[in-house]
Amino acid sequence: GQLALGQPGTIRLRSQPASEFTGTITRIGVESDRVNEERRVWLTCSDCPQQMFLGEQAEVRILTATRATALMVPEVAIIGFDGYRGTVWIVQDSRLSRADLTFGARDDRGRVEVTGGLPDAAQVVAVPLQGVDEGRLARIGAAP
């Protein structure tokens, strides 16, 4: 999703890492950093502590969209991920193969939404594989 005025955000101050506060976007900077694509965003904090310190650092998470359902894969399982496309190992018909997929939204747990390219009935291998070849017999087990 895109940033928009009025979107909710959660704020975690570095000086109080166990506490989480709520806020709302009130202003969005018009320019983004050319290197890391970060943008300045101003939030109004609705329940922040009375005493704040100049230069206080915070981690802010902004909810830009929600999905009723989505197939999510760990980003570490994606080979050659450019932020939108990448390759994953899949199991289809009990055989390992690679599939080029497209990806969308990310969550804060390091997972990325699969938006296209996954063959019907294929299952994504969620753990990075090394030293295996396509066509090898495989089956998907339960997550630990």
C-alpha positions, 0 to 999 in steps of 0.5 A: 500500500501507499502512505496516506494522511490519517493512516495509523502507526505504532511508535516504539521509543528506543528509550522505552522499547517495551512500550508501544504508542499509537499515532496518525500520519499528519504530514508526508514529505514530498521528497524521498532519499535517492539512495534508500528511498526513505521518506519523512513522515510526521505523526501525531502521537495520541498516547505518547509519554508526557516527557519526550527528549530532543533527538529521541529515536523511535521505530514507527510501523505504518499499516498501509493495507490489509489482506483477508488472505495472502500466501506469504513466503520468507524473504530468505527463501527467495533467490535473486529478490529485487523487491518485486521478482525472484526465484523460489524452490517449489515442490510439484508432483513430488519433485523439486524445481525452481519457479520465477515469482512476483511479489507484493506486500511485506510484513514485519516478520520478514515475509513477502506476499506471492502475487503471481507465477506459482503453478497450480498445486505447487508448494513453496519451500520456505527454507533456503536450499543449497546443493540440490538439483531440480527434479530431485524427489521431495515432499513438504513436511510440517513447519517446526 
